[in-house]
Amino acid sequence: MNIAVTGSIATDHLATFPGRFTDQLLPEHLATISLSFLVDDLQVRSGGVAANICFGLGRLGLTPLLVGAAGTDFADHDARLRACGVNTAAVRRSTTRRTARFMCTTDTDHNQIASFYPGAMTEAREIDLAEVADRAGPLDLVLVGPDEPEAMVRHTRAARTAGIPLAADPSQQLARLERESARLLVDGARFLFTNAYESALLRQLTGWSEDEVLARVGTWIVTRGADGVSLLTAGRPAAHVPAVPTDRPVDPTGVGDAFRAGFLAGHARALPDERAAQLGCALAAVVLESTGTQEYTLRPGDLTDRLLRAYGPRAAQESGPWPGRRDTRPQPAPA
């Protein structure tokens, strides 16, 4: 299955605050808030929603097509992705801007405060998805992820014109989209991904009720963190998939992207939506146990074991083996 993932490519700056943000917030002074958090750790990692999803798909043995804009500093990130099986031929390389920056601080409750600098991502509007499809061959699915807003609209229209099934994942860019753009992105999507907060924001932005959204999409997938995932489809009772438990949580950054990668990989294998969501939850748990969004590896049988423990033998059997793909990057010589 030829899956194209459009959206952000970024460098992540991940900091850890050894306390709770809520302890520092004074309700009577929120109108004039001014805070600085002294952090314990800083990790600089490769990231970006589209790149993270493609990395996960590559780890699961697929060869996704990454569509986005990166900067003059993309070479190392590019090598990492290609080593994992990602096709980066459709990435636009800026000659003047650096790759986008995601700056995030996480507290002990795994709450996060983040900022995003678009950098080269502003050039994503120059990418022609029709030309990309001509070069890459027929596309079976296009995920339109958070990106430069004009690029998201352009990719959506191009996919619709070409008759390519769409997965809509507006994510952080919901706040930047106008009503008509948000409606365009949602209307007719085979899959719609949001988290619980974004689902409410989406309804407010589009002016559509939940039933009106469901009348326009195939399946609405709502991630709920430790509470799992809801699968909403018009005319059917909502299905709930519990999260895969872990007693080794490290960093929630990129967990939602890993879920999407697992879900899409399950869809590529023609799994039912519920089984695909279970696979997504299993990969999300792997990422939760690591720092960084593209630092994890998959041990042989790891996902199957997690599926077995969380959902039982039938789920593990029907999902099939997921051995993952070996990282082919040259390894450093021993010291």
Secondary structure, 3 states (H helix, E strand, C coil): CCEEEECCCEEEEEEECCCCHHHHCCHHHHHHCCCCCCCCEEEEEEECHHHHHHHHHHHCCCCCEEECEECCCCHHHHHHHHHCCCECCCCEECCCCCCEEEEEEECCCCCEEEEEECHHHHHHHHCCHHHHHHHHCCCCEEEECCCCHHHHHHHHHHHHHHCCCEEECCHHHHHHCCHHHHHHHHCCCCEEEEEHHHHHHHHHHHCCCHHHHHCCCCEEEEECHHHCEEEECCCCCCEEECCCCCCCCCCCCCHHHHHHHHHHHHHHCCCCHHHHHHHHHHHHHHHHCCCCCCCCCCCCCHHHHHHHHHHCHHHHHHHCCCCCCCCCCCCCCCC
